[in-house]
Amino acid sequence: MKIEKAYYFLILLTVGIKDDYEKWLTERLEKENPLSDIVLELAFCTSDISKAISVLHNYIIDSTEALDQTVVCDMLRLFLKEKYQSGKMNKKEITSLMYRFACIHENYESFGGSIWNSLYFFDDYYSLAESGNVFWESFDNDLLSYLNDGTPIDLRFPFVPKVKVHKTKRQLVNPFSVHFKKHYCPKCSVELIPIKTTKFFASSSMEAKALDTRLNKKYYEGNIRYIYTVFWCKSCKKEYFVDEIISKPKNNSQ
Ligand SMILES: [Zn+2]
């Protein structure tokens, strides 16, 4: 097994997608004779996904080869392309999944640089289209070029907002509790999807004041770009702030 393939499965398994991995493992168990060490080790994990993740992680670390991240990104892209073209995922689900892939990579490797840009920033682009800051037509074209041929996202456009931005406020969230744990919609119990959101507000606006309180940010003058994470429910389409879903640790013991 190539380490790129191992890393690809590691990322998919961490976000809770296991079909492709299980299919691959079943196939290897049938075809390999004798079984390679890694296939044997993974087979022993049976349905223990966190154990399989750590086996894959050790396999990559122990390898003498250098990980080709371009190959990994391309495998992830082809996975997304299939999900999108078959209609199994819509644009919003695709872009939020891209962001989660990039977050997992960031957690293991520290941010990988420009190769990961498309995966990292397409959800921002989606937010801009959704809020009317860019045309859906350009978003759709760029998403399709990326999925089909790997054309990377152009960060000069559309990330130039119509207004001059004086300050960016980012919400820092705990990646482990947001991206790796499962959270459910309080209304319909469907699993929530973490989504990075980008919005522009004048600091004097009501929206900016509400967000400042929520994200615990200090006051600034001018136009503010807010980058924060929300949980989105696929079923009832409701968005929740992180603090609405992940409660702060309580002191009282029962
Ligand atoms: Zn819901």
Boltz pocket constraint, residues with backbone or C-beta under 6 A from the ligand:
constraints:
  - pocket:
      binder: B
      contacts: [[A, 185], [A, 186], [A, 187], [A, 188], [A, 189], [A, 190], [A, 233], [A, 234], [A, 235], [A, 236], [A, 237], [A, 238]]
      max_distance: 6.0
